Amino acid sequence: MEADAQRLQTEIKLQRAFIKLVGEQGFERVTVRQLTTEAQINRGTFYLHYLDKFDLLTRYENDLVNQVHLIFQQYPKPTATQAGAKDAFSQLFRYLLAVILLESPASQLTKRIKPLILEVIGQPKTTLIPADYARELVAQGVLDFIRFWLTQTPVQSPQQAYTIFTRSRELSPAQLLN
């Protein structure tokens, strides 16, 4: 039991150090030495948990993708008339507030979350444009919105961002710009 608690503490320290350092200088510039110094652990302990910084990134991304998948399983698909704090996308915005990996070229997070968004979207009912185009426009729009939101200074709250997002979905591009 004590070993499990200690292992969890070490992983939490590494995760916090990872988020901080990637946010400050980007994944490419972060070193294992910096991670271990920030987490206040020795290099041997790091290598007991991870092969290298890429292994740490992959495991962290796996956890994030699994959490996004759970969100999409637990919460209903948003509708234009009943968008609210208890649907899948509002929960996604809450979860991804601290996710800075979206901007890192080394991260595959965006590519891995997009299929989950496509799954939630389902098949469109419109025949005005081909279904694959409609799905791509919506999925990429969600990802671009999240990326834009997280790069603003200051970053708005998840609820504020979600409100803007849901309002934008009710308007045409011409209405958004006028």
Secondary structure by P-SEA (a helix, b strand, c coil): caaaaaaaaaaaaaaaaaaaaaaccccccccaaaaaaaacccaaaaaaccccaaaaaaaaaaaaaaaaaaaaaccccccccccccccaaaaaaaaaccccccccccccccccaaaaaaaaacccccccccaaaaaaaaaaaaaaaaaaaaaccccccaaaaaaaaaaaaacccccccc
